[in-house]
Amino acid sequence: MKLSEEEWQSLMIDLIDGKLTGEMKEMVERQMAESTIHQREYEALKQLLAAFAQPESVVPTDELRANFSQLLAGEKQKIADNGPSKHLSAETGGKKVSAQIKDQRWAPKRSVWLPIAASVALLIGAFWLGQLTLRGRLQATEREVDRLRAEVQASNQMVMLNLLKQNSASDRIKAVGYANEMEEVDEKITRVLLNTLNFDPNINVRLAAAEALARFGDQPQLRLAVVASFAKQTEPMIQITLIALLIDWQEKRALGPMQQLMEDEAAPKIVRAKAAEGVGALYPL
């Protein structure tokens, strides 16, 4: 089963969450066991999801709550110890008593709200500190994922180039397959694929290279190189494969070579028919 990178990531997340069962779980585990890329991305995803599951980094701790309660209780006790009874005495006059009662009515509010405001500020500070901590963990996990992907990319390129030097056609086909697993392919790799398409002695290896090049249709220079390669091909299977590829790209620069192939009486009928189909699909209306 050929899955996109987004589908694989979705399935791996479901596997981590325990949502996959039966044949689907067995298929994902089996195919993941065959790919070092998916194995490493699976471990990176586990780390990333674990970082999200850290509520303690954004929720005030029990110790902070206890300190807040203790501070509030202390302020309440101060209010009780300095109540109106200590300010009212037999010696106080009416105006003095009235003034003291007025002061007493407002003084507790000032003494209570100050520590409450400080405690709220402390709670808000703890929340934002937790947010920063979580953000730092996520950024560190993302950097680790990027580092692992870069390592996998470099490893795949090295393996691919080494396998292409082997005498075994199956090894060279396997080498071309590594290009399909690379998220980013530089000019060096596309040039290797083009050389394989043009010069490999085994037709199956060349077909694999043609199929691997299909994903790079957004590169104008590569498309032009494939058109030039198509004009030189003589193997019917390669010609038919490249016709389908160029139609898919809507590469109108291939019209000339396709018309020539369509009119070539020495070419097999099926190849000429496919070339005519290509001309019809690419010819500007």
C-alpha positions in Angstrom: 0.0 0.0 0.0 1.5 3.4 -1.1 0.8 6.1 1.5 1.7 9.8 1.5 3.8 11.2 4.2 0.7 12.9 5.8 -1.1 9.6 5.8 1.8 7.8 7.4 2.1 10.4 10.2 -1.6 10.2 10.9 -1.4 6.4 11.1 1.7 6.5 13.4 -0.1 9.0 15.7 -3.1 6.6 15.8 -0.7 3.7 16.6 0.9 5.7 19.5 -2.6 6.6 20.8 -3.6 2.9 20.6 -6.4 3.5 18.1 -5.2 1.0 15.5 -6.3 -2.6 15.7 -6.4 -5.7 13.6 -5.0 -5.8 10.1 -4.4 -2.1 9.9 -2.2 -2.2 13.0 -0.3 -5.2 11.7 0.2 -3.5 8.3 1.5 -0.3 9.8 3.9 -2.1 12.2 5.1 -4.4 9.4 5.8 -1.6 6.9 7.3 0.7 9.6 9.7 -2.2 10.5 10.9 -2.2 6.9 11.7 1.6 6.8 14.3 3.2 9.0 12.7 6.6 8.1 9.3 5.7 9.6 11.0 4.1 12.6 12.8 7.3 13.4 9.8 9.5 12.7 7.7 7.2 14.9 10.1 7.8 17.9 10.3 11.5 17.2 6.4 11.7 17.2 6.3 9.8 20.5 8.6 12.4 22.0 6.6 15.3 20.5 3.3 13.9 21.8 4.8 13.2 25.2 5.9 16.9 25.4 2.2 17.9 24.8 1.1 15.7 27.7 2.9 17.7 30.4 0.1 19.6 32.2 2.3 20.2 35.2 4.4 22.7 33.2 1.5 25.1 32.9 -0.6 24.4 36.0 0.3 26.0 39.4 1.9 23.5 41.7 0.4 22.2 45.0 3.1 24.0 46.9 2.2 27.3 45.2 -1.5 26.8 46.1 -0.5 26.0 49.7 1.6 29.1 50.0 -1.2 31.2 48.7 -3.7 29.8 51.2 -1.2 30.2 54.1 -0.6 33.8 53.1 -4.3 34.6 52.8 -5.0 32.9 56.2 -2.3 35.0 57.8 -3.8 38.2 56.5 -7.2 37.2 57.8 -5.7 36.6 61.2 -4.1 40.1 61.2 -7.5 41.6 60.5 -9.0 39.7 63.4 -6.2 40.7 65.7 -6.6 44.4 64.8 -10.4 44.6 64.8 -12.6 47.5 65.9 -12.5 46.4 69.6 -8.9 47.5 70.0 -9.5 51.0 68.7 -12.7 51.7 70.7 -12.2 52.5 74.3 -14.0 54.4 77.0 -11.7 57.4 76.6 -12.4 58.0 72.9 -14.7 60.8 71.9 -17.5 60.5 69.5 -15.6 62.0 66.6 -12.5 60.0 67.4 -14.5 56.8 67.5 -16.3 57.6 64.3 -12.9 58.4 62.5 -11.4 55.2 63.8 -14.4 53.1 62.7 -14.1 54.7 59.3 -10.4 54.0 59.1 -11.0 50.4 60.3 -13.6 49.9 57.7 -11.2 50.6 54.9 -7.9 49.5 56.4 -8.7 45.7 56.2 -9.5 46.1 52.5 -6.1 47.6 51.8 -4.3 44.9 53.8 -6.3 42.0 52.2 -6.1 43.1 48.6 -2.4 43.8 48.6 -1.3 40.1 49.3 -4.2 38.8 47.1 -3.0 40.9 44.2 0.6 39.7 44.8 -0.6 36.1 44.9 -2.6 36.4 41.7 0.5 37.9 40.1 2.5 35.0 41.3 0.0 32.5 39.8 0.0 34.3 36.5 3.8 34.3 36.5 3.9 30.6 37.2 1.5 30.0 34.3 3.6 32.0 31.8 6.7 30.3 33.1 5.1 27.0 32.4 4.1 28.1 28.9 7.7 29.1 28.2 8.9 25.8 29.5 6.5 23.9 27.3 7.4 26.0 24.3 11.1 25.3 24.9 10.4 21.6 25.1 8.5 21.7 21.8 11.2 23.7 20.1 13.9 21.2 21.3 11.8 18.3 20.0 11.3 20.0 16.6 15.1 20.5 16.4 15.7 16.9 17.2 13.2 15.8 14.5 14.9 18.0 12.0 18.3 16.6 13.0 17.1 13.0 12.6 15.6 13.8 9.2 18.8 15.4 8.0 20.7 12.3 9.2 18.3 10.0 7.4 18.5 12.1 4.3 22.3 11.9 4.2 22.3 8.2 5.0 19.8 7.5 2.2 21.9 9.5 -0.3 25.0 7.6 0.6 23.3 4.2 0.4 21.7 5.2 -3.0 25.0 6.2 -4.6 26.8 3.1 -3.3 24.1 0.7 -4.6 24.0 2.3 -8.0 27.7 1.2 -8.4 26.8 -2.4 -7.9 26.7 -5.0 -10.7 23.3 -6.4 -9.6 20.3 -4.8 -11.3 18.2 -5.5 -8.3 20.6 -3.5 -6.1 20.4 -0.6 -8.6 16.6 -0.7 -8.6 16.7 -0.7 -4.8 19.0 2.4 -5.0 16.5 4.2 -7.2 13.8 3.4 -4.7 15.7 5.4 -2.0 14.9 8.5 -4.0 11.2 8.0 -3.3 11.8 8.0 0.4 13.7 11.3 0.4 11.7 14.3 1.5 14.2 16.7 -0.2 16.2 15.8 -3.2 19.0 18.0 -4.4 20.3 18.5 -8.0 23.0 15.8 -7.5 20.3 13.1 -6.9 18.1 14.2 -9.9 21.2 14.2 -12.1 22.0 10.7 -11.0 18.5 9.6 -11.8 18.7 11.2 -15.3 22.0 9.4 -15.9 20.4 6.2 -14.8 17.5 6.7 -17.1 19.8 7.4 -20.1 22.6 5.0 -19.6 21.8 2.1 -17.3 22.1 -1.2 -19.3 19.1 -2.7 -17.6 15.7 -1.6 -18.8 14.0 -2.3 -15.5 16.5 0.0 -13.7 15.8 2.7 -16.3 12.0 2.3 -15.9 12.5 2.7 -12.1 14.5 5.9 -12.7 11.8 7.3 -15.0 9.1 6.6 -12.3 11.3 8.2 -9.6 11.6 11.3 -11.7 7.8 11.8 -11.9 7.7 13.6 -8.5 10.0 16.4 -9.7 7.7 17.9 -12.3 7.9 21.3 -10.6 11.5 21.7 -11.8 11.6 23.3 -15.3 15.2 22.4 -16.0 14.6 18.8 -15.1 11.5 18.6 -17.3 13.5 19.9 -20.2 16.1 17.2 -19.5 13.4 14.5 -19.5 12.1 15.8 -22.9 15.6 15.5 -24.3 15.9 12.0 -22.9 12.6 11.0 -24.4 13.8 12.1 -27.9 16.7 9.7 -27.6 14.9 6.6 -26.2 14.4 3.5 -28.4 13.0 1.0 -25.9 9.2 0.9 -26.3 8.5 0.5 -22.6 10.7 3.5 -21.8 9.0 5.5 -24.5 5.5 4.7 -23.3 6.4 5.5 -19.7 7.9 8.8 -20.6 4.9 9.7 -22.8 2.6 9.2 -19.8 4.9 11.2 -17.6 5.1 14.1 -20.0 1.3 14.1 -20.4 0.9 14.2 -16.7 3.3 17.2 -16.5 1.5 18.9 -19.5 5.0 19.5 -20.9 4.3 21.0 -24.3 7.9 21.1 -25.2 7.6 17.3 -25.8 5.2 17.9 -28.7 7.9 17.8 -31.4 9.5 14.5 -30.3 6.0 12.9 -29.9 5.0 14.0 -33.4 8.1 12.5 -34.8 7.5 9.2 -32.9 3.9 9.2 -34.0 5.0 9.4 -37.7 7.8 6.9 -37.3 6.7 3.8 -39.2 9.5 1.8 -37.8 8.1 2.2 -34.3 5.7 -0.3 -32.8 2.0 0.4 -33.4 1.3 0.7 -29.7 4.1 3.3 -29.2 2.9 5.3 -32.2 -0.7 5.2 -30.8 0.6 6.4 -27.4 2.6 9.2 -29.0 -0.6 10.2 -30.9 -2.4 10.2 -27.7 0.2 12.5 -26.2 0.1 14.9 -29.1 -3.7 15.1 -28.7 -3.3 15.8 -24.9 -0.6 18.4 -25.3 -1.5 20.2 -28.5 -2.7 23.7 -27.6 -6.3 24.3 -28.5 
